[in-house]
């Protein structure tokens, strides 16, 4: 699967993405709102990529590598994930998320890539709703979710981390597209 935006290409994660994935997940600032457990070995990145590749095979969807068109550089990952384990008492749902290398923060790439993923979810997968979670202190991520049209639903505790829960429905997405 490949999604394309004005500035980005979103493609399936590949085994040779292991080094840039390690650079991403080894950064303590990237993991600041994720439980402060940055990766310490390249093998952890390889395991993450293998896990996402299993999601592609089992569910036809998973997080995608985000590539900057102008440079061909790995920016991070973004996209939909089918959650089979409960999050905020929800299970078997689609979640939109993103994680970017610090040098790409503040460029609108999280919003741009998430919008492409949400559009794919509603237009191609014919989903009725998409969810997201964000640490309540992660204002940049929260802003990106709002820009994508997701609505705050409630606060919840996720493994000891205070989080916000968001949702967007197909009807809300259609209305957002009509206004834009």
N, C-alpha and C positions, 0 to 999 in steps of 0.2 A: 504494500500500500504506500502511496506517495500522495501527500497533500502539498499544495503550493499556495503561498501568499505573495504579496507584493515583494517582500524582502527575504522570505524564508522558504526552505524546502523542509518538509517533515517526512522522514522515511523510517522504515523499520531499523531498529538497532541491529548492528552487526558485530561479530566477534572482534573485529579490528577497531571498534569504538572503545576498547577496554582502557587505553591510556587516557583519552579525554574524559571518560566517565570517572576514572580514578581521580583525575585533577579536580573534577566537579565535586565528588563526594569526599575528598580528602580535605577540603577547605572548611575549617571550623565556622567561618562566617556563613557559609551555605547551610550548614547544619544547625545554626543558632536556634531556629524555630522548629527543628525536627527532632529534638531530644538531645542535642549536643553529643552525637555519636558518629563523628566523621570516620570514614574508612581509613584503615591503616595498612591494607595490603591490596595489591592489584587483583588478587584472587577474589576479593569481595566484589569488585566491579565485574569480573567475569561471571560470577554467580548471579549478580543482578541482571546482566544481559541475558544469560541463559534462562532465568526466570521469566523475563519479559518475552523471550522467544517462545517459551511454553504457552504464555498467554495468547500469543498470536495463533498458535496451533489449536489451542483448546477453545478459545472464545472469539477468534477472528479479529481481535483488537488488543491493543496494549500501548504503552507509552512509546513515543516515536522520537528518534534523534532529530534535533533542530539544527539545521545547517543554514548559515548565512549565505545568501545567494552571491553577494558581491565579492566574498572572499573564499567561499567554500569551507569556512571554518565551522567546527563543532561548537554550538552555542550552549547546548544542554539537551534536555528532553522535555516533551510536552505531550498532551493528548489524553485520550480516554483509557480507562482501565475498568474491567469488570471485576467488582469486588465480591468475592465469595465468602470472605470472612467478615463478621459484623463490625461495622463502624457506626457509632451513635445509634445502635439498635437497628441498623439497616443492613440488609444482606442481599446479595444478588442484584446489585445496582451498578450503574455506570457513574464513574467519578471522573471529573476533569481535573488535571493537575499539571504542574510544570516545575522544573528546577533548572536554573541557568547558572553558568559560570559568572562569577562576580563582575568580570570585565564587561558583561553584556547587560547588567542591571540598568534600569532607567532608560532603556531605549524603546520600550513598548513591545518587546519581543514576547513576553509572557502573555500579554493580552492578545496580540496578533496570532500567536500560535494556538492559544486556547479557543479563540473565535473560530479558527479553521476546524479544530477538533469538534467543537459543539455543532457547527454546521454539518459536518460529516455525520455526527451522531443522529441529528434530527432528519437530515435529508436523505442519507444513504442507509443508515441502520434503522431508520423509522422509529427511533426511541420516543417515548412519551415524556421522559424527564431525565435530567442529568443533575448530579449532586457534586458538591465540593466541600472540603474542610480546610480551615486555615487557623493557625495559632492566632489567638486574639491580639497578640502584640505585633504580628507581621502585617503592618499597615500597607506595605507595597503589594503583597499578595492579595490582601483584602480589596485594595483599590482595583487591581486587575480583574478580580471576580465581579466586582460591581460594574466595571466597564463592559464586561461580557454579558451583563444582564442578569446575573444570578442574584437572588434575593436572600437576605439573611433570614434564617428560620429560627435558630436557637443557639444557646451556648451548650457545650458538652465537654466532658472530660475524656480525653483520649490518652490512655496510658500515663496519667498524671500530668498531662499538658492541657491547659484550658484552651479550647478551640471554639470557633464559630462554625455553624453548619449552614450551607447554602443550597439552593435548588433553583433550577429553571425548567419550565415545562415547554413542550412543543408550541403551545399556543402563545406563551410569553415570547418565545424565540421568533415566531412569525410576526408578532406585533412589533418587536424590536427591529426586525428587518424592514417592515413597512415604514417605520419612522426614520430609519437611517438613510 
